[in-house]
Amino acid sequence: MDIFTFPDKASGGFGYAYLAMAFMFIVAKITLTKLKKADQKAKEEVARIELEMKNHNSVKNNPNSF
């Protein structure tokens, strides 16, 4: 049996296929959640770095500021 084909109900022993499918959905949900968190963290880091660069450039270009 491959992952996407379920055995015939008449032959019996098909419960493991539903368990495997449930496990795959749980793993997919966990993976997507982790990827979304990592993406959000990366966006925040990029925004922080851009703000630091902007502040650094404004101080560098303005000789009267301390």
ROVO-450312 format. One line per 4 residues: their letters; for each residue z, y, x of C-alpha. Coordinates in nm, 2 decimals. Each point is the difference from the previous one (the first is absolute). Layout:
<kemis>
a> Z/Y/X  ... .
</kemis>
This chain:
<kemis>
mdif> 0.00/0.00/0.00  -0.09/0.34/0.14  0.21/0.31/-0.09  -0.21/0.12/-0.29 .
tfpd> -0.07/-0.33/-0.18  0.27/-0.15/-0.22  0.01/-0.37/-0.06  -0.07/-0.14/-0.35 .
kasg> 0.31/0.02/-0.23  -0.08/-0.35/-0.13  0.04/-0.15/0.35  0.35/0.14/0.03 .
gfgy> 0.17/0.14/0.31  -0.14/0.35/-0.04  0.34/0.19/0.02  -0.03/0.06/0.37 .
ayla> -0.31/0.20/-0.05  0.18/0.25/-0.22  0.28/0.02/0.25  -0.25/0.06/0.28 .
mafm> -0.16/0.27/-0.20  0.33/0.17/-0.08  0.09/-0.01/0.37  -0.33/0.16/0.09 .
fiva> 0.06/0.28/-0.25  0.34/0.07/0.14  -0.13/0.00/0.36  -0.28/0.24/-0.10 .
kitl> 0.25/0.23/-0.18  0.23/0.01/0.31  -0.30/0.07/0.23  -0.14/0.28/-0.21 .
tklk> 0.35/0.16/-0.02  0.03/-0.01/0.37  -0.35/0.14/0.06  0.07/0.29/-0.25 .
kadq> 0.32/0.09/0.18  -0.16/-0.01/0.34  -0.29/0.22/-0.13  0.25/0.25/-0.14 .
kake> 0.20/0.01/0.32  -0.32/0.05/0.21  -0.11/0.29/-0.23  0.34/0.16/0.04 .
evar> -0.01/-0.04/0.38  -0.35/0.16/0.01  0.12/0.29/-0.21  0.30/0.05/0.22 .
iele> -0.21/0.00/0.32  -0.25/0.24/-0.15  0.29/0.24/-0.10  0.14/-0.02/0.36 .
mknh> -0.34/0.07/0.15  -0.05/0.30/-0.24  0.34/0.14/0.09  -0.06/-0.05/0.37 .
nsvk> -0.34/0.17/-0.01  0.13/0.30/-0.20  0.28/0.05/0.26  -0.24/-0.04/0.29 .
nnpn> -0.25/0.25/-0.15  0.26/0.26/-0.08  0.16/0.13/0.33  0.25/0.22/-0.19 .
sf> 0.18/-0.30/-0.16  0.28/-0.18/0.17 .
</kemis>
